[in-house]
């Protein structure tokens, strides 16, 4: 029963994020807003490598673009709730 509720919550988060942003991945600023932290805090957590949803780095340089898939954000928010 508990897992069914978590799956339902995840689906609600995914549907909400898809409707709001109309894309499958969010940038750093959008992700910070959705998980309720500042952009600078998100950057600190990225450097530390902990406490964030899984993400994809697009490119190999240090300043490559980072994208957070919405299903990973939904997982993170479901586990945090």
Secondary structure, DSSP 8 states (H G I E B T S, - for coil): -HHHHHHHHHHHHHHHHHHHH-SSEE-HHHHHHHHT--HHHHHHHHHHT-SS---EEESSSTT-EEEEEHHHHHHHHHHH-
